[in-house]
């Protein structure tokens, strides 16, 4: 099984941040979830458009929440370093 791409991780984090901030029925939360389900560029672009259309302070708050989730996921970082575990990188 291949680890999720950074784009997939970003959409998942934005979906969760929007759902936590506005509720699961918010258009951004729904669009990001739809992009994850479909995997299409058009759905991902729609989610990014909705994110960009938010008031700057709200957008920055959601991006901060998503960034925190992504940076604290150590397994995802290791997944982007092929061979790290085999070379003794994980102790």
N, C-alpha and C positions, 0 to 999 in steps of 0.2 A: 504494500500500500504506500502510495506516495504522500508525503506530508502536504498539508494545504499550502497554496501559494501565498505570498505576502498580500496579493490583491484579495484573495478569499478571506484571509485573516482580517484585513482592513474592513471589508464589507460586514463581516460577522461582528466585529467590534463596534462599528457604527450602528448596526442594527440594534445591538444590545444597549448601546448608549442612548439612542433615540427612544427606544422602548422604555428605558428606565426614567428618562427625563420627561417624555410626553405621553407614554402609554403605547401599548403594542399596536393600536389602531392608527397611530400617526402615519401620515403618508411616507415620511422618510424611513421609519422603521419597517413599514410594509414593503417599500421599494427595495431596500437593502436585502431584506429577507427573500424577496422575489428574485433578485439578482443572484443570490446564493443558490436558490433552487434551480434556476434556469441555466446559470453559467454563461448567459449571453452578454455580449458587449453592450447591446442596446439597454438591457436592464441595469447593468452596472453604470452606464452613462446616465440613466434616469436618476439613479440614487445619488450620483455625484452632482447632478444638476439641482436636485432638491436640497442637498447639503449646502451647495454654493449660494442658494437663494435665501438661506436663513440669515437673520440679523447677525452681524459679525460677532457680537459677544456670545450669542447662543452657539453659533458655529464653532467658535474657539473652545467653548466649554465641552461640546461634544467631541471635538478632536482631541482635547486633553484627556478625556475619559477613555477614548479609543486608544490613544497612544500609551497611556498607562497600562491598559490591559495587554497590549501587544508587547511592550518592553518587559513586562513581568512574566511573560510566558517563556521561560528558559528552554523548554522542550522545543519550541519553534526556532529559537536561535541555534540550538544544536542541530536541528534538522536542516538548516541552511549551510552547515559545515560538513559536507560529506566526508566520511572517513575519520571524523574527529574521535568518535568513540573507539574505533579500531586502532587508532594510533596512540591511545592512552590519554586522550584529552579529557575523559570523564573518569574521575577517581572515586 
